[in-house]
């Protein structure tokens, strides 16, 4: 479930916003840890809470998407977190992790979407160190990133390359502009007319 809805968020609202997606996960994890420090809200494992947070955000981003639960009930994406909460109640699982996850998801969605749409100032921006972390590792892309992507990230080898024609080219480094370093091979004589071989020819009768 985490992979399904997490990938849907990453390819949908967070497309080309890798730093924002990472910050959403970091904010959710930190918020859940703070809640777990309160004795009445303490739970031994916060994994389900993080999953419910992502499902809640997905439901708010895709409110009209049609979801089928076990092939029996079909509902809109907006009601998916509440349907999953009802399933937790039916199966006898504790409801506290699910509720904490939904509260965390609503808090993130309120600070990033609802509050700015209501005319409030958008103050919940992705920190600069998250942008630098994404740029350093070179994972994903970020639209309007305040830091440039590290050109050395993700490069396993830089060196000379050879063309099949025998000419040699050198891959441009990050500090030097890309220039054509191909050494031209020896050109054939213009009178050759594209003939690869010239010599005696013999007819089949032996002459």
BELRAVEN-V420460 format. One record per backbone hydrogen bond with DSSP energy under -1.0 kcal/mol. NH is the residue of the N-H (numbers start at 1). CO is the residue of the C=O. E is the energy in kcal/mol with one decimal. If there is no record, write none. Layout:
nh: (NH NH)
co: (CO CO)
e: (E E)
This chain:
nh: (5 6 7 8 9 10 11 14 15 17 18 21 22 23 24 25 26 27 28 29 30 31 32 33 34 35 36 38 41 42 50 51 52 53 54 55 56 57 58 59 60 61 62 67 69 72 73 75 77 78 79 80 83 84 85 86 87 88 89 90 91 93 99 100 101 102 103 104 105 106 107 108 109 110 111 112 113 114 115 117 118 119 120 123 125 131 132 133 134 135 136 137 138 143 145 150 153 155 161 163 166 169 171 183 192 195 206)
co: (1 2 3 4 5 6 7 9 12 14 141 17 18 19 20 21 22 23 24 25 26 27 28 29 30 31 32 35 38 39 46 47 48 49 50 51 52 53 54 55 56 57 58 75 73 69 69 67 65 63 76 77 79 80 81 82 83 84 85 86 87 88 95 96 97 98 99 100 101 102 103 104 105 106 107 108 109 109 110 113 114 116 115 121 123 127 128 129 130 131 132 133 134 16 142 135 150 152 169 167 163 161 159 168 189 192 203)
e: (-2.3 -1.9 -2.2 -1.6 -1.9 -2.3 -2.4 -2.4 -1.6 -1.9 -2.5 -2.2 -2.5 -2.4 -2.0 -1.8 -2.4 -2.9 -2.3 -2.4 -2.6 -2.5 -2.2 -2.0 -2.1 -2.3 -2.3 -1.4 -1.3 -1.2 -1.7 -1.9 -2.5 -1.9 -1.9 -2.4 -2.4 -2.2 -2.4 -2.4 -1.7 -2.0 -2.4 -3.3 -3.3 -2.2 -1.6 -2.8 -1.7 -1.7 -1.2 -1.2 -2.1 -2.5 -2.0 -2.0 -2.0 -2.1 -1.7 -2.3 -2.7 -2.1 -2.4 -2.6 -2.0 -2.2 -2.4 -2.4 -2.5 -2.4 -2.2 -2.3 -2.4 -2.5 -2.2 -2.0 -2.2 -1.8 -3.0 -2.1 -1.7 -1.4 -2.2 -1.3 -1.6 -1.3 -2.4 -1.9 -2.2 -2.5 -2.5 -2.0 -1.5 -2.4 -1.0 -2.4 -1.3 -1.4 -2.8 -2.4 -1.5 -2.6 -1.4 -1.0 -1.6 -1.3 -1.5)
